[in-house]
Amino acid sequence: MSTKIKYTDEPLEAKVILDFLPPPEALAFREEGVKVTIALSKKSVEFFKSEASKHHTQYQRMIRKLIDSYVDAHAEPRTPRATPVTRKRA
């Protein structure tokens, strides 16, 4: 514990790291929820309840985060269209 620190005059290599953290307003944002009724298997609900109790959270919140993660991973990015697309009737 009493080892001395050796300082040297070596040149420093510094890199600028882009700000990757979300702004505070994005952290406080709460998405609008939609109430749905869904029937899940008993084993799924028991699993989420068990995991939620281990992590001191709500099982519904875990299921909601799981679904949101799936949507984020598989949703196609939205691209704004300049003009609406009209379809011809057959």
PyMOL Python script that loads the backbone (N, CA, C, O; Angstrom):
from pymol import cmd

cmd.read_pdbstr("""\
ATOM      1  N   MET A   1       0.799  -1.189   0.000  1.00  0.00           N
ATOM      2  CA  MET A   1       0.000   0.000   0.000  1.00  0.00           C
ATOM      3  C   MET A   1       0.846   1.259   0.000  1.00  0.00           C
ATOM      4  O   MET A   1       0.356   2.336  -0.340  1.00  0.00           O
ATOM      5  N   SER A   2       2.054   1.140   0.360  1.00  0.00           N
ATOM      6  CA  SER A   2       2.898   2.330   0.418  1.00  0.00           C
ATOM      7  C   SER A   2       3.803   2.438  -0.806  1.00  0.00           C
ATOM      8  O   SER A   2       4.854   3.075  -0.737  1.00  0.00           O
ATOM      9  N   THR A   3       3.414   1.827  -1.923  1.00  0.00           N
ATOM     10  CA  THR A   3       4.222   1.948  -3.133  1.00  0.00           C
ATOM     11  C   THR A   3       4.091   3.351  -3.689  1.00  0.00           C
ATOM     12  O   THR A   3       3.014   3.947  -3.686  1.00  0.00           O
ATOM     13  N   LYS A   4       5.211   3.861  -4.164  1.00  0.00           N
ATOM     14  CA  LYS A   4       5.217   5.210  -4.691  1.00  0.00           C
ATOM     15  C   LYS A   4       4.822   5.219  -6.159  1.00  0.00           C
ATOM     16  O   LYS A   4       5.107   4.273  -6.894  1.00  0.00           O
ATOM     17  N   ILE A   5       4.175   6.276  -6.575  1.00  0.00           N
ATOM     18  CA  ILE A   5       3.738   6.427  -7.961  1.00  0.00           C
ATOM     19  C   ILE A   5       4.869   7.072  -8.745  1.00  0.00           C
ATOM     20  O   ILE A   5       5.446   8.072  -8.319  1.00  0.00           O
ATOM     21  N   LYS A   6       5.183   6.477  -9.913  1.00  0.00           N
ATOM     22  CA  LYS A   6       6.205   7.049 -10.786  1.00  0.00           C
ATOM     23  C   LYS A   6       5.515   7.846 -11.874  1.00  0.00           C
ATOM     24  O   LYS A   6       4.696   7.299 -12.613  1.00  0.00           O
ATOM     25  N   TYR A   7       5.825   9.108 -11.986  1.00  0.00           N
ATOM     26  CA  TYR A   7       5.258   9.945 -13.026  1.00  0.00           C
ATOM     27  C   TYR A   7       6.246  10.067 -14.175  1.00  0.00           C
ATOM     28  O   TYR A   7       7.456  10.153 -13.966  1.00  0.00           O
ATOM     29  N   THR A   8       5.713  10.073 -15.392  1.00  0.00           N
ATOM     30  CA  THR A   8       6.569  10.225 -16.564  1.00  0.00           C
ATOM     31  C   THR A   8       6.036  11.370 -17.420  1.00  0.00           C
ATOM     32  O   THR A   8       4.888  11.788 -17.270  1.00  0.00           O
ATOM     33  N   ASP A   9       6.877  11.869 -18.312  1.00  0.00           N
ATOM     34  CA  ASP A   9       6.492  12.962 -19.206  1.00  0.00           C
ATOM     35  C   ASP A   9       6.185  12.430 -20.598  1.00  0.00           C
ATOM     36  O   ASP A   9       6.703  12.944 -21.589  1.00  0.00           O
ATOM     37  N   GLU A  10       5.348  11.405 -20.676  1.00  0.00           N
ATOM     38  CA  GLU A  10       4.977  10.847 -21.966  1.00  0.00           C
ATOM     39  C   GLU A  10       3.851  11.675 -22.579  1.00  0.00           C
ATOM     40  O   GLU A  10       3.032  12.248 -21.861  1.00  0.00           O
ATOM     41  N   PRO A  11       3.815  11.734 -23.917  1.00  0.00           N
ATOM     42  CA  PRO A  11       2.719  12.490 -24.546  1.00  0.00           C
ATOM     43  C   PRO A  11       1.384  11.763 -24.339  1.00  0.00           C
ATOM     44  O   PRO A  11       1.321  10.534 -24.349  1.00  0.00           O
ATOM     45  N   LEU A  12       0.340  12.541 -24.156  1.00  0.00           N
ATOM     46  CA  LEU A  12      -0.987  11.979 -23.960  1.00  0.00           C
ATOM     47  C   LEU A  12      -1.702  11.857 -25.290  1.00  0.00           C
ATOM     48  O   LEU A  12      -1.603  12.739 -26.143  1.00  0.00           O
ATOM     49  N   GLU A  13      -2.418  10.765 -25.462  1.00  0.00           N
ATOM     50  CA  GLU A  13      -3.234  10.576 -26.655  1.00  0.00           C
ATOM     51  C   GLU A  13      -4.693  10.685 -26.217  1.00  0.00           C
ATOM     52  O   GLU A  13      -5.215   9.799 -25.541  1.00  0.00           O
ATOM     53  N   ALA A  14      -5.344  11.780 -26.609  1.00  0.00           N
ATOM     54  CA  ALA A  14      -6.735  12.011 -26.223  1.00  0.00           C
ATOM     55  C   ALA A  14      -7.649  11.825 -27.427  1.00  0.00           C
ATOM     56  O   ALA A  14      -7.308  12.202 -28.548  1.00  0.00           O
ATOM     57  N   LYS A  15      -8.810  11.239 -27.178  1.00  0.00           N
ATOM     58  CA  LYS A  15      -9.812  11.044 -28.216  1.00  0.00           C
ATOM     59  C   LYS A  15     -11.101  11.710 -27.766  1.00  0.00           C
ATOM     60  O   LYS A  15     -11.460  11.658 -26.589  1.00  0.00           O
ATOM     61  N   VAL A  16     -11.797  12.338 -28.709  1.00  0.00           N
ATOM     62  CA  VAL A  16     -13.092  12.923 -28.411  1.00  0.00           C
ATOM     63  C   VAL A  16     -14.147  11.829 -28.587  1.00  0.00           C
ATOM     64  O   VAL A  16     -14.214  11.173 -29.626  1.00  0.00           O
ATOM     65  N   ILE A  17     -14.956  11.651 -27.565  1.00  0.00           N
ATOM     66  CA  ILE A  17     -16.023  10.663 -27.613  1.00  0.00           C
ATOM     67  C   ILE A  17     -17.335  11.420 -27.771  1.00  0.00           C
ATOM     68  O   ILE A  17     -17.652  12.313 -26.985  1.00  0.00           O
ATOM     69  N   LEU A  18     -18.086  11.051 -28.795  1.00  0.00           N
ATOM     70  CA  LEU A  18     -19.361  11.702 -29.030  1.00  0.00           C
ATOM     71  C   LEU A  18     -20.315  11.436 -27.880  1.00  0.00           C
ATOM     72  O   LEU A  18     -20.264  10.383 -27.244  1.00  0.00           O
ATOM     73  N   ASP A  19     -21.182  12.397 -27.621  1.00  0.00           N
ATOM     74  CA  ASP A  19     -22.160  12.253 -26.552  1.00  0.00           C
ATOM     75  C   ASP A  19     -23.172  11.187 -26.944  1.00  0.00           C
ATOM     76  O   ASP A  19     -23.946  11.382 -27.881  1.00  0.00           O
ATOM     77  N   PHE A  20     -23.172  10.076 -26.243  1.00  0.00           N
ATOM     78  CA  PHE A  20     -24.055   8.969 -26.576  1.00  0.00           C
ATOM     79  C   PHE A  20     -25.195   8.815 -25.574  1.00  0.00           C
ATOM     80  O   PHE A  20     -26.058   7.954 -25.746  1.00  0.00           O
ATOM     81  N   LEU A  21     -25.205   9.635 -24.539  1.00  0.00           N
ATOM     82  CA  LEU A  21     -26.257   9.535 -23.538  1.00  0.00           C
ATOM     83  C   LEU A  21     -27.487  10.320 -23.973  1.00  0.00           C
ATOM     84  O   LEU A  21     -27.358  11.380 -24.587  1.00  0.00           O
ATOM     85  N   PRO A  22     -28.666   9.821 -23.666  1.00  0.00           N
ATOM     86  CA  PRO A  22     -29.880  10.555 -24.039  1.00  0.00           C
ATOM     87  C   PRO A  22     -30.032  11.802 -23.178  1.00  0.00           C
ATOM     88  O   PRO A  22     -29.541  11.833 -22.049  1.00  0.00           O
ATOM     89  N   PRO A  23     -30.704  12.833 -23.690  1.00  0.00           N
ATOM     90  CA  PRO A  23     -30.925  14.035 -22.891  1.00  0.00           C
ATOM     91  C   PRO A  23     -31.884  13.729 -21.742  1.00  0.00           C
ATOM     92  O   PRO A  23     -32.647  12.766 -21.810  1.00  0.00           O
ATOM     93  N   PRO A  24     -31.849  14.542 -20.690  1.00  0.00           N
ATOM     94  CA  PRO A  24     -32.716  14.282 -19.531  1.00  0.00           C
ATOM     95  C   PRO A  24     -34.196  14.190 -19.874  1.00  0.00           C
ATOM     96  O   PRO A  24     -34.913  13.379 -19.288  1.00  0.00           O
ATOM     97  N   GLU A  25     -34.673  15.017 -20.828  1.00  0.00           N
ATOM     98  CA  GLU A  25     -36.097  14.957 -21.165  1.00  0.00           C
ATOM     99  C   GLU A  25     -36.470  13.617 -21.794  1.00  0.00           C
ATOM    100  O   GLU A  25     -37.614  13.179 -21.676  1.00  0.00           O
ATOM    101  N   ALA A  26     -35.521  12.962 -22.459  1.00  0.00           N
ATOM    102  CA  ALA A  26     -35.791  11.646 -23.030  1.00  0.00           C
ATOM    103  C   ALA A  26     -35.875  10.583 -21.932  1.00  0.00           C
ATOM    104  O   ALA A  26     -36.585   9.588 -22.081  1.00  0.00           O
ATOM    105  N   LEU A  27     -35.158  10.793 -20.841  1.00  0.00           N
ATOM    106  CA  LEU A  27     -35.194   9.838 -19.737  1.00  0.00           C
ATOM    107  C   LEU A  27     -36.492   9.967 -18.940  1.00  0.00           C
ATOM    108  O   LEU A  27     -36.981   8.985 -18.382  1.00  0.00           O
ATOM    109  N   ALA A  28     -37.044  11.170 -18.890  1.00  0.00           N
ATOM    110  CA  ALA A  28     -38.263  11.401 -18.131  1.00  0.00           C
ATOM    111  C   ALA A  28     -39.511  11.080 -18.947  1.00  0.00           C
ATOM    112  O   ALA A  28     -40.609  10.991 -18.398  1.00  0.00           O
ATOM    113  N   PHE A  29     -39.347  10.909 -20.240  1.00  0.00           N
ATOM    114  CA  PHE A  29     -40.480  10.663 -21.131  1.00  0.00           C
ATOM    115  C   PHE A  29     -41.109   9.318 -20.819  1.00  0.00           C
ATOM    116  O   PHE A  29     -40.422   8.313 -20.637  1.00  0.00           O
ATOM    117  N   ARG A  30     -42.421   9.327 -20.764  1.00  0.00           N
ATOM    118  CA  ARG A  30     -43.135   8.074 -20.531  1.00  0.00           C
ATOM    119  C   ARG A  30     -44.062   7.847 -21.715  1.00  0.00           C
ATOM    120  O   ARG A  30     -44.906   8.686 -22.030  1.00  0.00           O
ATOM    121  N   GLU A  31     -43.895   6.712 -22.359  1.00  0.00           N
ATOM    122  CA  GLU A  31     -44.708   6.412 -23.527  1.00  0.00           C
ATOM    123  C   GLU A  31     -46.162   6.212 -23.129  1.00  0.00           C
ATOM    124  O   GLU A  31     -46.474   5.744 -22.035  1.00  0.00           O
ATOM    125  N   GLU A  32     -47.034   6.581 -24.050  1.00  0.00           N
ATOM    126  CA  GLU A  32     -48.456   6.391 -23.821  1.00  0.00           C
ATOM    127  C   GLU A  32     -48.766   4.903 -23.843  1.00  0.00           C
ATOM    128  O   GLU A  32     -48.343   4.191 -24.754  1.00  0.00           O
ATOM    129  N   GLY A  33     -49.486   4.439 -22.864  1.00  0.00           N
ATOM    130  CA  GLY A  33     -49.818   3.036 -22.778  1.00  0.00           C
ATOM    131  C   GLY A  33     -51.194   2.756 -23.348  1.00  0.00           C
ATOM    132  O   GLY A  33     -52.063   3.629 -23.371  1.00  0.00           O
ATOM    133  N   VAL A  34     -51.379   1.553 -23.800  1.00  0.00           N
ATOM    134  CA  VAL A  34     -52.668   1.087 -24.296  1.00  0.00           C
ATOM    135  C   VAL A  34     -53.012  -0.178 -23.525  1.00  0.00           C
ATOM    136  O   VAL A  34     -52.229  -1.127 -23.500  1.00  0.00           O
ATOM    137  N   LYS A  35     -54.167  -0.191 -22.906  1.00  0.00           N
ATOM    138  CA  LYS A  35     -54.593  -1.368 -22.152  1.00  0.00           C
ATOM    139  C   LYS A  35     -55.056  -2.449 -23.118  1.00  0.00           C
ATOM    140  O   LYS A  35     -55.848  -2.192 -24.024  1.00  0.00           O
ATOM    141  N   VAL A  36     -54.550  -3.659 -22.912  1.00  0.00           N
ATOM    142  CA  VAL A  36     -54.971  -4.805 -23.716  1.00  0.00           C
ATOM    143  C   VAL A  36     -55.236  -5.978 -22.777  1.00  0.00           C
ATOM    144  O   VAL A  36     -54.740  -6.027 -21.651  1.00  0.00           O
ATOM    145  N   THR A  37     -56.016  -6.901 -23.267  1.00  0.00           N
ATOM    146  CA  THR A  37     -56.245  -8.138 -22.535  1.00  0.00           C
ATOM    147  C   THR A  37     -55.585  -9.246 -23.339  1.00  0.00           C
ATOM    148  O   THR A  37     -55.815  -9.382 -24.541  1.00  0.00           O
ATOM    149  N   ILE A  38     -54.757 -10.039 -22.655  1.00  0.00           N
ATOM    150  CA  ILE A  38     -54.028 -11.104 -23.341  1.00  0.00           C
ATOM    151  C   ILE A  38     -54.001 -12.327 -22.432  1.00  0.00           C
ATOM    152  O   ILE A  38     -53.856 -12.204 -21.215  1.00  0.00           O
ATOM    153  N   ALA A  39     -54.140 -13.482 -23.017  1.00  0.00           N
ATOM    154  CA  ALA A  39     -54.055 -14.728 -22.261  1.00  0.00           C
ATOM    155  C   ALA A  39     -52.671 -15.318 -22.488  1.00  0.00           C
ATOM    156  O   ALA A  39     -52.295 -15.617 -23.621  1.00  0.00           O
ATOM    157  N   LEU A  40     -51.924 -15.481 -21.418  1.00  0.00           N
ATOM    158  CA  LEU A  40     -50.581 -16.059 -21.483  1.00  0.00           C
ATOM    159  C   LEU A  40     -50.604 -17.437 -20.840  1.00  0.00           C
ATOM    160  O   LEU A  40     -51.483 -17.748 -20.036  1.00  0.00           O
ATOM    161  N   SER A  41     -49.629 -18.253 -21.203  1.00  0.00           N
ATOM    162  CA  SER A  41     -49.548 -19.574 -20.586  1.00  0.00           C
ATOM    163  C   SER A  41     -49.153 -19.428 -19.115  1.00  0.00           C
ATOM    164  O   SER A  41     -48.472 -18.478 -18.731  1.00  0.00           O
ATOM    165  N   LYS A  42     -49.586 -20.367 -18.325  1.00  0.00           N
ATOM    166  CA  LYS A  42     -49.310 -20.336 -16.894  1.00  0.00           C
ATOM    167  C   LYS A  42     -47.805 -20.345 -16.623  1.00  0.00           C
ATOM    168  O   LYS A  42     -47.318 -19.649 -15.732  1.00  0.00           O
ATOM    169  N   LYS A  43     -47.068 -21.156 -17.416  1.00  0.00           N
ATOM    170  CA  LYS A  43     -45.620 -21.240 -17.180  1.00  0.00           C
ATOM    171  C   LYS A  43     -44.924 -19.915 -17.501  1.00  0.00           C
ATOM    172  O   LYS A  43     -43.943 -19.560 -16.848  1.00  0.00           O
ATOM    173  N   SER A  44     -45.424 -19.177 -18.506  1.00  0.00           N
ATOM    174  CA  SER A  44     -44.830 -17.881 -18.834  1.00  0.00           C
ATOM    175  C   SER A  44     -45.040 -16.881 -17.703  1.00  0.00           C
ATOM    176  O   SER A  44     -44.112 -16.175 -17.308  1.00  0.00           O
ATOM    177  N   VAL A  45     -46.254 -16.826 -17.188  1.00  0.00           N
ATOM    178  CA  VAL A  45     -46.560 -15.883 -16.105  1.00  0.00           C
ATOM    179  C   VAL A  45     -45.763 -16.252 -14.853  1.00  0.00           C
ATOM    180  O   VAL A  45     -45.222 -15.371 -14.184  1.00  0.00           O
ATOM    181  N   GLU A  46     -45.688 -17.522 -14.537  1.00  0.00           N
ATOM    182  CA  GLU A  46     -44.911 -17.954 -13.369  1.00  0.00           C
ATOM    183  C   GLU A  46     -43.440 -17.598 -13.533  1.00  0.00           C
ATOM    184  O   GLU A  46     -42.796 -17.165 -12.578  1.00  0.00           O
ATOM    185  N   PHE A  47     -42.902 -17.780 -14.744  1.00  0.00           N
ATOM    186  CA  PHE A  47     -41.505 -17.419 -15.002  1.00  0.00           C
ATOM    187  C   PHE A  47     -41.271 -15.939 -14.756  1.00  0.00           C
ATOM    188  O   PHE A  47     -40.339 -15.565 -14.044  1.00  0.00           O
ATOM    189  N   PHE A  48     -42.118 -15.091 -15.346  1.00  0.00           N
ATOM    190  CA  PHE A  48     -41.925 -13.653 -15.195  1.00  0.00           C
ATOM    191  C   PHE A  48     -42.137 -13.197 -13.758  1.00  0.00           C
ATOM    192  O   PHE A  48     -41.441 -12.294 -13.293  1.00  0.00           O
ATOM    193  N   LYS A  49     -43.077 -13.798 -13.052  1.00  0.00           N
ATOM    194  CA  LYS A  49     -43.279 -13.448 -11.650  1.00  0.00           C
ATOM    195  C   LYS A  49     -42.054 -13.818 -10.816  1.00  0.00           C
ATOM    196  O   LYS A  49     -41.626 -13.063  -9.942  1.00  0.00           O
ATOM    197  N   SER A  50     -41.504 -14.992 -11.105  1.00  0.00           N
ATOM    198  CA  SER A  50     -40.314 -15.447 -10.382  1.00  0.00           C
ATOM    199  C   SER A  50     -39.125 -14.525 -10.644  1.00  0.00           C
ATOM    200  O   SER A  50     -38.432 -14.114  -9.713  1.00  0.00           O
ATOM    201  N   GLU A  51     -38.895 -14.206 -11.917  1.00  0.00           N
ATOM    202  CA  GLU A  51     -37.773 -13.328 -12.274  1.00  0.00           C
ATOM    203  C   GLU A  51     -37.979 -11.915 -11.725  1.00  0.00           C
ATOM    204  O   GLU A  51     -37.028 -11.274 -11.277  1.00  0.00           O
ATOM    205  N   ALA A  52     -39.206 -11.439 -11.760  1.00  0.00           N
ATOM    206  CA  ALA A  52     -39.505 -10.099 -11.256  1.00  0.00           C
ATOM    207  C   ALA A  52     -39.225 -10.003  -9.758  1.00  0.00           C
ATOM    208  O   ALA A  52     -38.697  -8.998  -9.282  1.00  0.00           O
ATOM    209  N   SER A  53     -39.582 -11.051  -9.020  1.00  0.00           N
ATOM    210  CA  SER A  53     -39.323 -11.011  -7.575  1.00  0.00           C
ATOM    211  C   SER A  53     -37.822 -11.038  -7.278  1.00  0.00           C
ATOM    212  O   SER A  53     -37.376 -10.432  -6.303  1.00  0.00           O
ATOM    213  N   LYS A  54     -37.046 -11.730  -8.103  1.00  0.00           N
ATOM    214  CA  LYS A  54     -35.588 -11.756  -7.919  1.00  0.00           C
ATOM    215  C   LYS A  54     -34.969 -10.386  -8.143  1.00  0.00           C
ATOM    216  O   LYS A  54     -33.984 -10.028  -7.496  1.00  0.00           O
ATOM    217  N   HIS A  55     -35.551  -9.620  -9.063  1.00  0.00           N
ATOM    218  CA  HIS A  55     -34.987  -8.326  -9.444  1.00  0.00           C
ATOM    219  C   HIS A  55     -35.777  -7.145  -8.870  1.00  0.00           C
ATOM    220  O   HIS A  55     -35.552  -5.995  -9.246  1.00  0.00           O
ATOM    221  N   HIS A  56     -36.698  -7.441  -7.962  1.00  0.00           N
ATOM    222  CA  HIS A  56     -37.480  -6.417  -7.262  1.00  0.00           C
ATOM    223  C   HIS A  56     -38.177  -5.461  -8.231  1.00  0.00           C
ATOM    224  O   HIS A  56     -38.037  -4.242  -8.124  1.00  0.00           O
ATOM    225  N   THR A  57     -38.914  -6.016  -9.156  1.00  0.00           N
ATOM    226  CA  THR A  57     -39.666  -5.228 -10.119  1.00  0.00           C
ATOM    227  C   THR A  57     -41.011  -5.902 -10.371  1.00  0.00           C
ATOM    228  O   THR A  57     -41.317  -6.928  -9.763  1.00  0.00           O
ATOM    229  N   GLN A  58     -41.801  -5.337 -11.252  1.00  0.00           N
ATOM    230  CA  GLN A  58     -43.112  -5.896 -11.569  1.00  0.00           C
ATOM    231  C   GLN A  58     -43.009  -6.792 -12.798  1.00  0.00           C
ATOM    232  O   GLN A  58     -42.297  -6.477 -13.752  1.00  0.00           O
ATOM    233  N   TYR A  59     -43.724  -7.906 -12.764  1.00  0.00           N
ATOM    234  CA  TYR A  59     -43.635  -8.830 -13.893  1.00  0.00           C
ATOM    235  C   TYR A  59     -44.267  -8.244 -15.152  1.00  0.00           C
ATOM    236  O   TYR A  59     -43.817  -8.535 -16.260  1.00  0.00           O
ATOM    237  N   GLN A  60     -45.308  -7.417 -14.993  1.00  0.00           N
ATOM    238  CA  GLN A  60     -45.922  -6.788 -16.160  1.00  0.00           C
ATOM    239  C   GLN A  60     -44.933  -5.859 -16.858  1.00  0.00           C
ATOM    240  O   GLN A  60     -44.899  -5.786 -18.086  1.00  0.00           O
ATOM    241  N   ARG A  61     -44.137  -5.160 -16.075  1.00  0.00           N
ATOM    242  CA  ARG A  61     -43.131  -4.260 -16.631  1.00  0.00           C
ATOM    243  C   ARG A  61     -42.092  -5.048 -17.421  1.00  0.00           C
ATOM    244  O   ARG A  61     -41.647  -4.599 -18.476  1.00  0.00           O
ATOM    245  N   MET A  62     -41.703  -6.220 -16.920  1.00  0.00           N
ATOM    246  CA  MET A  62     -40.724  -7.050 -17.631  1.00  0.00           C
ATOM    247  C   MET A  62     -41.290  -7.531 -18.964  1.00  0.00           C
ATOM    248  O   MET A  62     -40.592  -7.521 -19.978  1.00  0.00           O
ATOM    249  N   ILE A  63     -42.545  -7.949 -18.962  1.00  0.00           N
ATOM    250  CA  ILE A  63     -43.182  -8.411 -20.207  1.00  0.00           C
ATOM    251  C   ILE A  63     -43.269  -7.259 -21.194  1.00  0.00           C
ATOM    252  O   ILE A  63     -42.996  -7.434 -22.382  1.00  0.00           O
ATOM    253  N   ARG A  64     -43.651  -6.078 -20.707  1.00  0.00           N
ATOM    254  CA  ARG A  64     -43.759  -4.896 -21.571  1.00  0.00           C
ATOM    255  C   ARG A  64     -42.401  -4.539 -22.185  1.00  0.00           C
ATOM    256  O   ARG A  64     -42.321  -4.220 -23.372  1.00  0.00           O
ATOM    257  N   LYS A  65     -41.334  -4.593 -21.380  1.00  0.00           N
ATOM    258  CA  LYS A  65     -39.981  -4.297 -21.895  1.00  0.00           C
ATOM    259  C   LYS A  65     -39.546  -5.336 -22.923  1.00  0.00           C
ATOM    260  O   LYS A  65     -38.898  -5.000 -23.915  1.00  0.00           O
ATOM    261  N   LEU A  66     -39.899  -6.585 -22.688  1.00  0.00           N
ATOM    262  CA  LEU A  66     -39.564  -7.650 -23.636  1.00  0.00           C
ATOM    263  C   LEU A  66     -40.231  -7.404 -24.981  1.00  0.00           C
ATOM    264  O   LEU A  66     -39.593  -7.521 -26.027  1.00  0.00           O
ATOM    265  N   ILE A  67     -41.508  -7.065 -24.954  1.00  0.00           N
ATOM    266  CA  ILE A  67     -42.234  -6.797 -26.195  1.00  0.00           C
ATOM    267  C   ILE A  67     -41.667  -5.555 -26.885  1.00  0.00           C
ATOM    268  O   ILE A  67     -41.503  -5.550 -28.105  1.00  0.00           O
ATOM    269  N   ASP A  68     -41.366  -4.501 -26.117  1.00  0.00           N
ATOM    270  CA  ASP A  68     -40.782  -3.287 -26.700  1.00  0.00           C
ATOM    271  C   ASP A  68     -39.427  -3.576 -27.340  1.00  0.00           C
ATOM    272  O   ASP A  68     -39.120  -3.037 -28.403  1.00  0.00           O
ATOM    273  N   SER A  69     -38.616  -4.418 -26.708  1.00  0.00           N
ATOM    274  CA  SER A  69     -37.311  -4.786 -27.265  1.00  0.00           C
ATOM    275  C   SER A  69     -37.473  -5.543 -28.577  1.00  0.00           C
ATOM    276  O   SER A  69     -36.719  -5.324 -29.525  1.00  0.00           O
ATOM    277  N   TYR A  70     -38.452  -6.425 -28.625  1.00  0.00           N
ATOM    278  CA  TYR A  70     -38.720  -7.178 -29.848  1.00  0.00           C
ATOM    279  C   TYR A  70     -39.115  -6.225 -30.974  1.00  0.00           C
ATOM    280  O   TYR A  70     -38.629  -6.343 -32.099  1.00  0.00           O
ATOM    281  N   VAL A  71     -39.994  -5.287 -30.663  1.00  0.00           N
ATOM    282  CA  VAL A  71     -40.441  -4.320 -31.670  1.00  0.00           C
ATOM    283  C   VAL A  71     -39.272  -3.468 -32.159  1.00  0.00           C
ATOM    284  O   VAL A  71     -39.132  -3.236 -33.360  1.00  0.00           O
ATOM    285  N   ASP A  72     -38.435  -3.003 -31.236  1.00  0.00           N
ATOM    286  CA  ASP A  72     -37.271  -2.195 -31.625  1.00  0.00           C
ATOM    287  C   ASP A  72     -36.331  -2.968 -32.544  1.00  0.00           C
ATOM    288  O   ASP A  72     -35.764  -2.405 -33.480  1.00  0.00           O
ATOM    289  N   ALA A  73     -36.171  -4.255 -32.271  1.00  0.00           N
ATOM    290  CA  ALA A  73     -35.248  -5.064 -33.064  1.00  0.00           C
ATOM    291  C   ALA A  73     -35.806  -5.418 -34.439  1.00  0.00           C
ATOM    292  O   ALA A  73     -35.041  -5.587 -35.389  1.00  0.00           O
ATOM    293  N   HIS A  74     -37.127  -5.531 -34.557  1.00  0.00           N
ATOM    294  CA  HIS A  74     -37.712  -6.036 -35.795  1.00  0.00           C
ATOM    295  C   HIS A  74     -38.540  -5.036 -36.591  1.00  0.00           C
ATOM    296  O   HIS A  74     -38.964  -5.331 -37.709  1.00  0.00           O
ATOM    297  N   ALA A  75     -38.769  -3.875 -36.032  1.00  0.00           N
ATOM    298  CA  ALA A  75     -39.587  -2.883 -36.741  1.00  0.00           C
ATOM    299  C   ALA A  75     -38.784  -2.242 -37.863  1.00  0.00           C
ATOM    300  O   ALA A  75     -37.592  -1.974 -37.711  1.00  0.00           O
ATOM    301  N   GLU A  76     -39.439  -2.000 -38.981  1.00  0.00           N
ATOM    302  CA  GLU A  76     -38.796  -1.307 -40.090  1.00  0.00           C
ATOM    303  C   GLU A  76     -38.780   0.181 -39.760  1.00  0.00           C
ATOM    304  O   GLU A  76     -39.754   0.710 -39.224  1.00  0.00           O
ATOM    305  N   PRO A  77     -37.686   0.853 -40.073  1.00  0.00           N
ATOM    306  CA  PRO A  77     -37.641   2.285 -39.764  1.00  0.00           C
ATOM    307  C   PRO A  77     -38.685   3.033 -40.581  1.00  0.00           C
ATOM    308  O   PRO A  77     -38.897   2.744 -41.758  1.00  0.00           O
ATOM    309  N   ARG A  78     -39.321   3.983 -39.948  1.00  0.00           N
ATOM    310  CA  ARG A  78     -40.331   4.787 -40.636  1.00  0.00           C
ATOM    311  C   ARG A  78     -39.647   5.837 -41.481  1.00  0.00           C
ATOM    312  O   ARG A  78     -38.748   6.538 -41.015  1.00  0.00           O
ATOM    313  N   THR A  79     -40.072   5.942 -42.716  1.00  0.00           N
ATOM    314  CA  THR A  79     -39.536   6.975 -43.601  1.00  0.00           C
ATOM    315  C   THR A  79     -40.688   7.857 -44.048  1.00  0.00           C
ATOM    316  O   THR A  79     -41.701   7.360 -44.540  1.00  0.00           O
ATOM    317  N   PRO A  80     -40.538   9.162 -43.878  1.00  0.00           N
ATOM    318  CA  PRO A  80     -41.631  10.041 -44.292  1.00  0.00           C
ATOM    319  C   PRO A  80     -41.752  10.066 -45.807  1.00  0.00           C
ATOM    320  O   PRO A  80     -40.753  10.084 -46.526  1.00  0.00           O
ATOM    321  N   ARG A  81     -42.983  10.067 -46.273  1.00  0.00           N
ATOM    322  CA  ARG A  81     -43.233  10.111 -47.713  1.00  0.00           C
ATOM    323  C   ARG A  81     -43.665  11.511 -48.099  1.00  0.00           C
ATOM    324  O   ARG A  81     -44.426  12.164 -47.385  1.00  0.00           O
ATOM    325  N   ALA A  82     -43.168  11.958 -49.238  1.00  0.00           N
ATOM    326  CA  ALA A  82     -43.530  13.285 -49.723  1.00  0.00           C
ATOM    327  C   ALA A  82     -44.968  13.309 -50.221  1.00  0.00           C
ATOM    328  O   ALA A  82     -45.708  14.260 -49.968  1.00  0.00           O
ATOM    329  N   THR A  83     -45.356  12.257 -50.930  1.00  0.00           N
ATOM    330  CA  THR A  83     -46.728  12.192 -51.448  1.00  0.00           C
ATOM    331  C   THR A  83     -47.342  10.867 -51.032  1.00  0.00           C
ATOM    332  O   THR A  83     -46.654   9.846 -50.998  1.00  0.00           O
ATOM    333  N   PRO A  84     -48.627  10.874 -50.716  1.00  0.00           N
ATOM    334  CA  PRO A  84     -49.261   9.606 -50.325  1.00  0.00           C
ATOM    335  C   PRO A  84     -49.346   8.660 -51.503  1.00  0.00           C
ATOM    336  O   PRO A  84     -49.515   9.076 -52.649  1.00  0.00           O
ATOM    337  N   VAL A  85     -49.226   7.385 -51.199  1.00  0.00           N
ATOM    338  CA  VAL A  85     -49.299   6.350 -52.210  1.00  0.00           C
ATOM    339  C   VAL A  85     -50.755   5.949 -52.366  1.00  0.00           C
ATOM    340  O   VAL A  85     -51.425   5.614 -51.389  1.00  0.00           O
ATOM    341  N   THR A  86     -51.238   5.984 -53.596  1.00  0.00           N
ATOM    342  CA  THR A  86     -52.617   5.554 -53.864  1.00  0.00           C
ATOM    343  C   THR A  86     -52.572   4.245 -54.618  1.00  0.00           C
ATOM    344  O   THR A  86     -51.723   4.031 -55.483  1.00  0.00           O
ATOM    345  N   ARG A  87     -53.504   3.372 -54.273  1.00  0.00           N
ATOM    346  CA  ARG A  87     -53.555   2.075 -54.918  1.00  0.00           C
ATOM    347  C   ARG A  87     -54.735   2.054 -55.888  1.00  0.00           C
ATOM    348  O   ARG A  87     -55.798   2.614 -55.618  1.00  0.00           O
ATOM    349  N   LYS A  88     -54.519   1.406 -56.997  1.00  0.00           N
ATOM    350  CA  LYS A  88     -55.586   1.241 -57.980  1.00  0.00           C
ATOM    351  C   LYS A  88     -56.477   0.092 -57.575  1.00  0.00           C
ATOM    352  O   LYS A  88     -55.998  -0.941 -57.108  1.00  0.00           O
ATOM    353  N   ARG A  89     -57.752   0.267 -57.751  1.00  0.00           N
ATOM    354  CA  ARG A  89     -58.685  -0.807 -57.412  1.00  0.00           C
ATOM    355  C   ARG A  89     -58.753  -1.804 -58.560  1.00  0.00           C
ATOM    356  O   ARG A  89     -58.712  -1.425 -59.731  1.00  0.00           O
ATOM    357  N   ALA A  90     -58.856  -3.058 -58.218  1.00  0.00           N
ATOM    358  CA  ALA A  90     -58.902  -4.112 -59.234  1.00  0.00           C
ATOM    359  C   ALA A  90     -60.250  -4.223 -59.877  1.00  0.00           C
ATOM    360  O   ALA A  90     -60.448  -5.065 -60.754  1.00  0.00           O
TER     361      ALA A  90
END
""", "prot")
cmd.dss("prot")
cmd.show_as("cartoon", "prot")
cmd.util.cbc("prot")
cmd.orient("prot")
